């Protein structure tokens, strides 16, 4: 596993990354965070105390959890809802890249949820997903056969993750994967705030003939904590008009088709 952000992060930056981790995973153990960020457990506890004082999290014995999780899960809301209009445009354009009668893999996330919403009305579709909200959205549609992975529940993304989720994709084949990411950088590739989804995303990519990355422009040219791999994993990027010219040129030069929604 490779990480983004070495050498060791300074306190304020490390706390921001820890908060991003919790916003992705919902909760974390002190020991896990200490190992991931290569600091002592005492340092992590101090970081969590600061984040709790700022109102972001609640500490519990041996770890912490995101304060907004219980209400968020009860309302079936996703944690990341920023740039929603751009994500809606991306969802419409991305859904238009596939047709009836296909087998699709839909990753969890707010942008892939917009892709799913724009698939309504398609026919003879098979969808494999680790996202509970997407399964509920498409599972009641007569034109869809929906399959869900196993794994452990991640509240912020309303998804199932971990090795059991990854194992579900062994031996499966799909024409298209709609993949989500936290950050896209030409040098760092696709990066994420935490670790549990890395194996799942790799398994999804291995099961798909074509990989379409859906990411709004705020995620492009930045780096998160852990690396999935380079841009060679992706065939197409669907993003919005906010992408900078130099980023678009570099991603295109890396062999990825860029579509602006």
Buried (B, 14 or more C-beta within 10 A) or exposed (E): EEBBBEEEBEEEEBBEBBBBBBBBBBBBBBEBBBEBBEBEBEBBBBBBEBBBEEEBBBBEEEBBBBBBBEEBBEEEBBBBEEBEEBBBBBBBBBBBBBEEEBBBBBBBBBBBBBBBBBBEEBEEBBBBBBBBBBBEBBBEBEBBEBBBBBBEEBBBBBBBBBBBBBBBBEEBEBBBBBBBBBBBBBEBBBBBBBBBBBBBBBBBBBBBEBBBBBBBBBBBBEBBBBBBBBBEBBBBBBBBEEBEEEBBEBBEEBEBEBBBB
